[in-house]
């Protein structure tokens, strides 16, 4: 038991390093893909009149309109891709942390086994369930057995030891669930701000077209307004998806945390009731 936390800590550090590497690569790749889509898909000459990118887009061609929205677009496309890449990665990690079965059913089964005094069966159930919740519960059950066999500890110290074991294991497991959530939270703000930047640059072009002497250049005016509106729409879409997915993932993490707390409370209360 004494060596278990050290092994777990090493594993979590390795997991944290791989997660940081994933985040760095994902950000770079998303921006590269955003640029490639902007340059070769939306900037395809077939999207423009006479096959010339400098000309107006073919009527009804949305890709050409987006291309003319300026160089803020590939940045926004990269941010938009990042929202889904990091959300999918978090969904996978959280589902693994939940284990192989329904977490609620697992916690209820563990509570039933603990109340019946079947600690070994509860530990075996944790091995079947796997995942972060099962790891925390198993650590508490193993400590339960350990302090039960130690006649030198009084009931109060034993309860504290079980609580400490559960808290330490939770502290090792939970940060992995919240990893990269800060990226999604940041995208909520950055998406809107980047879209606003594109809006400002588009309006500058629009007003520049109006400021020219004589008849305003209608093409430049249209391009400026188009740039402003497209960047605004893309930025808002990025932030909207980011905040919705962030809240969904946060709710899932909170549910796992509640399950851990519920199972841990049952372990402690059962031990306290049986060793008065």
C-alpha positions as CSV (number, residue, x, y, z in Angstrom):
1,X,0.0,0.0,0.0
2,X,2.8,2.4,0.8
3,X,4.3,2.1,-2.6
4,X,1.0,2.4,-4.5
5,X,0.7,6.2,-4.4
6,X,4.3,6.6,-5.8
7,X,3.5,4.4,-8.7
8,X,0.2,6.2,-9.4
9,X,2.0,9.6,-9.1
10,X,4.6,8.5,-11.7
11,X,1.8,7.3,-14.0
12,X,-0.1,10.5,-13.7
13,X,3.0,12.6,-14.5
14,X,3.6,10.6,-17.6
15,X,-0.1,11.0,-18.5
16,X,0.2,14.7,-17.9
17,X,3.2,15.0,-20.2
18,X,1.5,13.1,-23.0
19,X,-1.6,15.3,-22.5
20,X,0.6,18.5,-22.8
21,X,2.2,17.1,-26.0
22,X,-1.2,16.3,-27.4
23,X,-2.5,19.9,-26.6
24,X,0.6,21.5,-28.3
25,X,0.4,19.3,-31.4
26,X,-3.4,19.7,-31.7
27,X,-3.2,23.5,-31.6
28,X,-0.5,23.6,-34.3
29,X,-2.2,21.1,-36.5
30,X,-5.6,22.8,-36.2
31,X,-4.1,26.2,-37.3
32,X,-2.3,24.4,-40.2
33,X,-5.5,22.7,-41.4
34,X,-7.3,26.0,-41.0
35,X,-4.8,27.7,-43.3
36,X,-4.9,24.9,-45.8
37,X,-8.7,24.9,-46.0
38,X,-8.6,28.7,-46.4
39,X,-5.9,28.7,-49.1
40,X,-6.8,25.7,-51.2
41,X,-10.5,25.0,-50.6
42,X,-12.0,28.4,-50.2
43,X,-9.3,30.0,-52.3
44,X,-9.8,27.6,-55.2
45,X,-9.8,29.6,-58.4
46,X,-13.0,27.9,-59.5
47,X,-14.8,29.8,-56.7
48,X,-14.2,33.1,-58.5
49,X,-15.3,34.8,-61.7
50,X,-12.8,34.0,-64.5
51,X,-10.8,31.8,-62.2
52,X,-9.1,34.8,-60.6
53,X,-9.0,35.2,-56.8
54,X,-9.0,38.9,-57.2
55,X,-12.4,38.9,-58.8
56,X,-15.7,38.6,-57.1
57,X,-16.9,35.1,-56.1
58,X,-19.1,33.2,-58.5
59,X,-22.7,34.2,-57.6
60,X,-23.9,32.0,-54.7
61,X,-20.4,30.6,-54.0
62,X,-20.1,30.8,-50.2
63,X,-16.5,29.5,-50.1
64,X,-15.3,32.4,-52.3
65,X,-17.1,34.9,-50.1
66,X,-15.4,33.5,-47.0
67,X,-12.0,33.6,-48.8
68,X,-12.5,37.3,-49.4
69,X,-13.2,37.8,-45.7
70,X,-9.5,38.2,-45.1
71,X,-6.6,36.5,-43.3
72,X,-8.4,36.4,-39.9
73,X,-10.5,33.6,-41.4
74,X,-7.8,30.8,-41.2
75,X,-7.2,31.7,-37.6
76,X,-10.9,31.4,-36.9
77,X,-11.1,28.1,-38.7
78,X,-8.2,26.9,-36.6
79,X,-10.0,27.9,-33.4
80,X,-13.2,26.3,-34.6
81,X,-11.4,23.0,-35.3
82,X,-9.8,23.2,-31.8
83,X,-13.2,23.4,-30.1
84,X,-14.2,20.0,-31.5
85,X,-10.7,18.4,-31.3
86,X,-10.4,19.2,-27.6
87,X,-14.0,18.4,-26.8
88,X,-13.8,14.9,-28.4
89,X,-10.5,14.3,-26.6
90,X,-12.2,15.2,-23.2
91,X,-15.2,13.1,-24.0
92,X,-12.9,10.1,-24.6
93,X,-10.9,10.7,-21.4
94,X,-14.1,11.2,-19.2
95,X,-15.7,8.1,-20.7
96,X,-12.6,6.1,-19.8
97,X,-12.6,7.5,-16.3
98,X,-16.3,6.5,-15.9
99,X,-15.3,2.9,-16.4
100,X,-16.9,0.0,-18.3
101,X,-20.4,0.3,-16.8
102,X,-22.8,2.9,-15.6
103,X,-21.3,4.9,-12.8
104,X,-24.5,5.3,-10.8
105,X,-25.2,1.6,-10.9
106,X,-21.6,0.9,-9.8
107,X,-21.8,3.2,-6.9
108,X,-25.1,1.7,-5.7
109,X,-23.7,-1.8,-6.0
110,X,-20.6,-0.8,-4.0
111,X,-22.8,0.7,-1.3
112,X,-24.8,-2.5,-1.1
113,X,-21.7,-4.7,-0.8
114,X,-20.1,-2.4,1.8
115,X,-23.3,-2.4,3.9
116,X,-23.3,-6.2,3.7
117,X,-19.7,-6.3,4.8
118,X,-18.5,-7.8,1.5
119,X,-15.4,-5.7,1.1
120,X,-13.6,-8.3,-1.0
121,X,-16.5,-8.5,-3.4
122,X,-16.6,-4.7,-3.6
123,X,-12.9,-4.6,-4.5
124,X,-13.5,-7.2,-7.2
125,X,-16.3,-5.0,-8.5
126,X,-13.9,-2.1,-8.7
127,X,-11.5,-4.3,-10.8
128,X,-14.4,-5.0,-13.2
129,X,-15.5,-1.4,-13.4
130,X,-12.1,0.2,-13.9
131,X,-11.7,3.9,-14.5
132,X,-11.0,6.8,-12.1
133,X,-14.1,6.4,-9.9
134,X,-13.3,2.7,-9.4
135,X,-9.6,3.5,-8.6
136,X,-10.6,5.9,-5.9
137,X,-13.2,3.6,-4.4
138,X,-10.7,0.7,-4.5
139,X,-8.1,2.7,-2.7
140,X,-10.6,3.5,0.0
141,X,-11.6,-0.2,0.3
142,X,-8.0,-1.4,0.5
143,X,-7.3,1.1,3.3
144,X,-10.6,-0.1,4.9
145,X,-9.2,-3.6,5.0
146,X,-5.8,-2.4,6.1
147,X,-7.0,-0.4,9.1
148,X,-9.5,-3.2,10.0
149,X,-6.6,-5.6,10.4
150,X,-4.5,-3.1,12.4
151,X,-5.6,-3.4,16.0
152,X,-3.3,-0.7,17.2
153,X,-5.4,2.1,15.5
154,X,-8.5,3.4,17.3
155,X,-11.7,4.0,15.4
156,X,-11.2,7.8,14.9
157,X,-7.7,7.4,13.5
158,X,-8.8,4.7,11.2
159,X,-11.6,6.8,9.8
160,X,-9.1,9.7,9.2
161,X,-6.8,7.3,7.5
162,X,-9.5,6.1,5.1
163,X,-10.6,9.6,4.4
164,X,-7.0,10.7,3.7
165,X,-6.5,7.7,1.3
166,X,-9.6,8.6,-0.6
167,X,-8.7,12.3,-0.8
168,X,-5.2,11.6,-2.0
169,X,-6.3,9.2,-4.7
170,X,-9.0,11.6,-5.8
171,X,-6.4,14.4,-6.0
172,X,-4.3,12.2,-8.3
173,X,-7.3,11.1,-10.5
174,X,-9.4,14.3,-10.9
175,X,-6.8,16.6,-12.5
176,X,-6.5,14.3,-15.5
177,X,-10.3,14.8,-16.1
178,X,-9.9,18.6,-16.0
179,X,-6.8,18.6,-18.2
180,X,-7.3,20.8,-21.4
181,X,-10.6,22.1,-20.1
182,X,-8.9,25.5,-19.7
183,X,-8.3,25.4,-23.5
184,X,-12.0,25.2,-24.2
185,X,-12.7,27.9,-21.6
186,X,-10.2,30.1,-23.3
187,X,-11.7,29.5,-26.8
188,X,-15.0,30.9,-25.5
189,X,-13.4,34.3,-25.2
190,X,-10.8,34.1,-28.0
191,X,-13.4,33.0,-30.6
192,X,-15.4,36.1,-30.0
193,X,-12.4,38.5,-29.8
194,X,-10.8,37.1,-33.0
195,X,-14.1,37.5,-34.8
196,X,-14.3,41.0,-33.5
197,X,-10.8,41.7,-34.9
198,X,-11.9,40.4,-38.3
199,X,-15.0,42.6,-38.0
200,X,-12.9,45.7,-37.3
201,X,-10.6,45.0,-40.2
202,X,-13.6,44.5,-42.5
203,X,-15.2,47.8,-41.4
204,X,-11.9,49.6,-41.9
205,X,-11.9,48.4,-45.5
206,X,-15.5,49.3,-46.0
207,X,-14.9,52.9,-44.7
208,X,-11.8,53.2,-46.8
209,X,-13.9,52.4,-49.9
210,X,-16.4,55.2,-48.9
211,X,-13.6,57.6,-48.2
212,X,-12.2,57.5,-51.7
213,X,-12.9,60.6,-53.8
214,X,-15.7,60.4,-56.3
215,X,-18.0,57.4,-56.5
216,X,-17.3,54.8,-53.8
217,X,-15.8,51.5,-55.0
218,X,-18.8,49.2,-54.5
219,X,-16.7,46.1,-54.8
220,X,-14.4,47.2,-52.0
221,X,-17.3,48.3,-49.9
222,X,-19.0,44.9,-50.4
223,X,-15.9,43.0,-49.6
224,X,-15.3,45.1,-46.4
225,X,-18.8,44.5,-45.2
226,X,-18.7,40.8,-46.1
227,X,-15.4,40.4,-44.2
228,X,-16.9,42.0,-41.2
229,X,-20.0,39.9,-41.1
230,X,-18.3,36.6,-41.9
231,X,-15.7,37.0,-39.2
232,X,-18.4,38.0,-36.7
233,X,-20.5,34.9,-37.6
234,X,-17.5,32.5,-37.4
235,X,-16.3,34.0,-34.1
236,X,-19.7,33.8,-32.5
237,X,-20.1,30.2,-33.8
238,X,-16.8,29.2,-32.3
239,X,-17.6,30.7,-28.9
240,X,-21.1,29.2,-28.9
241,X,-19.9,25.7,-29.5
242,X,-17.1,26.1,-27.1
243,X,-19.3,27.2,-24.2
244,X,-21.9,24.5,-24.9
245,X,-19.3,21.7,-25.0
246,X,-17.5,23.1,-22.0
247,X,-20.7,23.1,-19.9
248,X,-21.5,19.5,-21.0
249,X,-18.1,18.3,-20.1
250,X,-18.1,20.2,-16.8
251,X,-21.4,18.5,-15.9
252,X,-19.9,15.1,-16.6
253,X,-16.9,15.8,-14.4
254,X,-19.1,17.1,-11.6
255,X,-21.1,13.9,-11.9
256,X,-18.0,11.7,-11.5
257,X,-16.9,13.8,-8.6
258,X,-20.3,13.4,-6.9
259,X,-20.1,9.6,-7.4
260,X,-16.6,9.5,-5.8
261,X,-17.8,11.6,-2.9
262,X,-20.9,9.4,-2.5
263,X,-19.0,6.1,-2.5
264,X,-16.2,7.5,-0.2
265,X,-18.8,8.7,2.3
266,X,-20.4,5.2,2.3
267,X,-17.0,3.6,3.0
268,X,-16.2,5.9,5.9
269,X,-19.7,5.8,7.4
270,X,-19.8,2.0,7.2
271,X,-16.4,1.7,8.9
272,X,-17.4,4.1,11.6
273,X,-20.7,2.3,12.3
274,X,-19.0,-1.1,12.5
275,X,-16.1,-0.1,14.7
276,X,-17.7,2.1,17.4
